[in-house]
Amino acid sequence: MLQDGQVRPHGPIALLHAEEGLGEAFLTWAGTKYVAHSSEGGHAEFSPKTALEVELLGHMKVSFSPIISYD
């Protein structure tokens, strides 16, 4: 879970997948079913700005090295 929130019936759904790049897509409700939409997730960046974000980067580098990199 990325953050706490309220479940909204038929609300949008984010899809994230980290591998060589960051895969991002989302689902929207189309009346009777969800429809998938692609996104430009490969262009997303993560620049830690808080102590918690720096801690997350450290965890990811240990857990997913050498996939995780930063410039």
Backbone as ProteinMPNN parsed JSONL, in Angstrom:
{"seq_chain_A": "MLQDGQVRPHGPIALLHAEEGLGEAFLTWAGTKYVAHSSEGGHAEFSPKTALEVELLGHMKVSFSPIISYD", "coords_chain_A": {"N_chain_A": [[0.846, -1.17, 0.0], [0.602, 2.178, -0.893], [-0.396, 4.524, 0.235], [-2.78, 5.359, 2.805], [-6.316, 5.321, 2.296], [-9.715, 5.914, 1.205], [-11.928, 3.446, 0.045], [-13.469, 3.669, -3.048], [-16.315, 2.745, -4.65], [-16.122, 1.579, -7.926], [-14.189, 3.455, -8.486], [-11.174, 5.045, -9.832], [-8.245, 3.018, -10.479], [-4.891, 2.583, -9.7], [-2.047, 1.152, -11.305], [1.065, -0.138, -10.691], [4.396, -1.076, -11.493], [7.553, -2.033, -10.779], [10.54, -2.561, -12.43], [12.977, -2.872, -14.802], [12.354, -0.321, -15.556], [9.848, 2.029, -14.503], [6.738, 0.817, -14.532], [3.614, 2.07, -15.313], [0.115, 2.268, -15.182], [-3.444, 2.697, -15.473], [-6.783, 2.036, -14.334], [-10.113, 2.647, -15.329], [-13.577, 2.978, -14.577], [-16.069, 1.847, -16.746], [-18.85, 1.778, -16.793], [-19.823, -0.948, -16.957], [-17.597, -2.468, -16.65], [-14.041, -2.425, -15.882], [-11.664, -0.443, -17.664], [-8.484, -0.563, -19.125], [-5.742, 1.74, -19.203], [-2.816, 2.864, -20.73], [0.337, 4.37, -19.732], [2.961, 6.866, -19.486], [4.99, 5.709, -17.792], [7.705, 5.045, -17.714], [9.078, 7.384, -17.683], [8.949, 8.452, -15.209], [10.235, 9.761, -12.147], [12.106, 9.396, -9.103], [12.972, 11.326, -6.578], [14.326, 11.527, -3.623], [13.244, 13.523, -0.91], [12.665, 13.828, 1.74], [13.449, 12.572, 5.055], [12.176, 10.107, 5.402], [11.728, 9.329, 2.734], [14.388, 9.067, 1.856], [15.128, 6.938, 3.453], [13.447, 4.99, 2.319], [14.597, 4.816, -0.251], [17.114, 3.733, 0.442], [16.283, 1.22, 1.416], [15.167, 0.131, -0.941], [17.433, 0.025, -2.607], [18.997, -1.91, -1.32], [17.253, -4.102, -1.35], [16.545, -4.455, -4.048], [18.754, -4.119, -5.687], [20.737, -4.808, -8.563], [18.833, -3.254, -9.829], [17.633, -0.836, -8.974], [18.482, 2.504, -9.351], [19.964, 5.769, -9.109], [20.327, 9.169, -10.088]], "CA_chain_A": [[0.0, 0.0, 0.0], [1.378, 3.412, -0.956], [-0.938, 5.432, 1.25], [-4.133, 5.031, 3.231], [-7.368, 6.04, 1.583], [-11.06, 5.359, 1.25], [-12.326, 2.704, -1.152], [-14.611, 4.252, -3.76], [-16.827, 1.792, -5.638], [-15.929, 1.954, -9.327], [-13.202, 4.527, -8.585], [-9.989, 4.695, -10.613], [-7.272, 2.133, -9.842], [-3.528, 2.734, -10.218], [-1.246, -0.062, -11.448], [2.485, 0.2, -10.705], [5.284, -2.229, -11.552], [8.957, -1.619, -10.863], [11.512, -3.534, -12.916], [14.035, -2.039, -15.375], [11.78, 1.017, -15.487], [8.641, 2.04, -13.681], [5.541, 0.638, -15.34], [2.425, 2.691, -14.733], [-1.121, 2.247, -15.954], [-4.568, 2.911, -14.58], [-8.07, 1.491, -14.75], [-11.289, 3.482, -15.061], [-14.848, 2.271, -14.692], [-16.765, 2.204, -17.983], [-20.266, 1.432, -16.701], [-20.035, -2.36, -16.654], [-16.294, -3.107, -16.429], [-12.894, -1.527, -15.879], [-10.908, -0.334, -18.903], [-7.082, -0.252, -18.851], [-5.118, 2.832, -19.952], [-1.369, 2.875, -20.543], [0.884, 5.629, -19.267], [4.391, 7.04, -19.736], [5.634, 5.454, -16.51], [9.155, 4.97, -17.829], [9.654, 8.715, -17.528], [8.764, 8.903, -13.831], [11.461, 9.843, -11.36], [11.974, 9.404, -7.646], [14.036, 12.12, -5.971], [13.987, 11.615, -2.202], [13.332, 14.871, -0.35], [12.479, 13.766, 3.191], [14.185, 11.475, 5.693], [11.451, 8.868, 5.118], [11.996, 8.965, 1.34], [15.78, 8.605, 1.802], [15.095, 5.593, 4.031], [12.843, 4.123, 1.306], [15.613, 4.596, -1.279], [18.083, 2.788, 0.989], [15.647, -0.104, 1.437], [15.027, -0.352, -2.317], [18.761, -0.298, -3.135], [19.416, -3.179, -0.725], [16.327, -5.17, -1.732], [16.36, -4.624, -5.487], [19.989, -3.839, -6.412], [21.181, -3.558, -9.176], [17.757, -2.644, -10.617], [17.386, 0.525, -8.528], [19.594, 3.436, -9.498], [19.576, 7.173, -8.973], [21.296, 10.103, -10.665]], "C_chain_A": [[0.894, 1.237, 0.0], [0.896, 4.444, 0.04], [-2.346, 5.001, 1.601], [-5.142, 5.837, 2.431], [-8.7, 5.335, 1.761], [-11.336, 4.616, -0.059], [-13.535, 3.394, -1.76], [-15.089, 3.241, -4.795], [-16.711, 2.372, -7.044], [-14.983, 3.146, -9.497], [-12.017, 4.094, -9.426], [-9.018, 3.85, -9.789], [-5.921, 2.35, -10.506], [-2.845, 1.378, -10.264], [0.214, 0.358, -11.572], [3.306, -1.078, -10.718], [6.708, -1.734, -11.737], [9.807, -2.78, -11.338], [12.657, -2.727, -13.501], [13.618, -0.573, -15.377], [10.571, 0.949, -14.571], [7.444, 1.931, -14.61], [4.347, 1.23, -14.617], [1.268, 2.577, -15.71], [-2.241, 2.539, -14.966], [-5.822, 2.337, -15.194], [-9.158, 2.496, -14.422], [-12.537, 2.653, -15.31], [-15.593, 2.77, -15.916], [-18.217, 1.731, -17.952], [-20.533, 0.003, -16.324], [-18.733, -3.1, -16.357], [-15.21, -2.028, -16.366], [-12.194, -1.581, -17.23], [-9.492, 0.102, -18.547], [-6.59, 0.863, -19.767], [-3.619, 2.793, -19.682], [-0.912, 4.274, -20.147], [2.366, 5.686, -19.603], [5.18, 6.844, -18.451], [7.142, 5.393, -16.572], [9.833, 6.304, -17.633], [9.49, 9.261, -16.11], [10.101, 8.891, -13.096], [11.128, 9.801, -9.873], [13.181, 10.139, -7.092], [13.699, 12.312, -4.502], [14.231, 13.019, -1.643], [13.209, 14.888, 1.167], [13.285, 12.594, 3.748], [13.508, 10.132, 5.409], [11.707, 8.398, 3.687], [13.431, 8.477, 1.152], [15.869, 7.191, 2.37], [14.5, 4.592, 3.037], [13.855, 3.814, 0.207], [16.65, 3.587, -0.801], [17.542, 1.373, 1.009], [15.563, -0.682, 0.027], [16.381, -0.744, -2.897], [19.259, -1.624, -2.594], [18.559, -4.324, -1.268], [16.303, -5.461, -3.223], [17.602, -4.324, -6.308], [20.278, -5.003, -7.355], [20.104, -2.855, -9.981], [17.561, -1.18, -10.258], [18.639, 1.373, -8.717], [19.066, 4.848, -9.321], [20.692, 8.026, -9.539], [21.077, 11.478, -10.09]], "O_chain_A": [[1.83, 1.335, 0.794], [1.703, 5.165, 0.628], [-3.029, 4.359, 0.802], [-4.83, 6.925, 1.946], [-8.783, 4.283, 2.395], [-11.012, 5.108, -1.14], [-14.514, 3.67, -1.067], [-14.349, 2.912, -5.722], [-17.141, 3.494, -7.313], [-14.98, 3.78, -10.552], [-11.861, 2.906, -9.71], [-8.974, 3.952, -8.563], [-5.814, 2.306, -11.732], [-3.036, 0.549, -9.374], [0.561, 1.129, -12.467], [2.965, -2.049, -10.043], [7.026, -1.091, -12.738], [9.804, -3.852, -10.734], [13.275, -1.953, -12.771], [14.457, 0.313, -15.216], [10.313, -0.077, -13.942], [7.167, 2.846, -15.385], [4.101, 0.927, -13.45], [1.433, 2.768, -16.915], [-2.008, 2.617, -13.76], [-5.92, 2.17, -16.41], [-9.133, 3.125, -13.364], [-12.548, 1.748, -16.144], [-15.737, 3.977, -16.108], [-18.755, 1.325, -18.982], [-21.375, -0.261, -15.466], [-18.758, -4.23, -15.868], [-15.432, -0.879, -16.746], [-12.136, -2.633, -17.865], [-9.309, 1.029, -17.758], [-6.958, 0.933, -20.94], [-3.199, 2.7, -18.529], [-1.678, 5.235, -20.219], [2.962, 4.672, -19.965], [5.956, 7.716, -18.061], [7.805, 5.665, -15.571], [11.047, 6.355, -17.435], [9.852, 10.406, -15.841], [10.985, 8.092, -13.406], [10.017, 10.128, -9.453], [14.297, 9.621, -7.134], [12.878, 13.164, -4.162], [15.281, 13.62, -1.871], [13.606, 15.859, 1.811], [13.744, 11.732, 2.999], [14.189, 9.129, 5.199], [11.882, 7.203, 3.45], [13.667, 7.561, 0.364], [16.593, 6.348, 1.841], [14.992, 3.47, 2.922], [13.961, 2.666, -0.224], [17.027, 2.684, -1.548], [18.252, 0.428, 0.662], [15.857, -1.86, -0.177], [16.476, -1.743, -3.609], [19.881, -2.392, -3.327], [19.079, -5.388, -1.604], [16.066, -6.6, -3.624], [17.513, -4.277, -7.535], [20.066, -6.144, -6.944], [20.415, -1.943, -10.747], [17.343, -0.356, -11.147], [19.728, 0.992, -8.286], [17.859, 5.083, -9.379], [21.864, 7.653, -9.478], [21.791, 12.416, -10.445]]}, "name": "protein", "num_of_chains": 1, "seq": "MLQDGQVRPHGPIALLHAEEGLGEAFLTWAGTKYVAHSSEGGHAEFSPKTALEVELLGHMKVSFSPIISYD"}
